[in-house]
């Protein structure tokens, strides 16, 4: 499960899914796509484990 931060609501519907359509019809779709992509990467960054896993060889 990811962490929602203040301001994340502009990227999410009420069910938690991501919005792929810009909030304003005049908003550039390519810019919005990049913002959503970066937002999703921030989710992944927050989901990474905080402990280091060592592989036994």
Buried (B, 14 or more C-beta within 10 A) or exposed (E): EEEEEEEBEEBEEEEEEEBEEBEEEEEEEEEBEEBBEEBEEBBEEEEEEEEEEEEEE
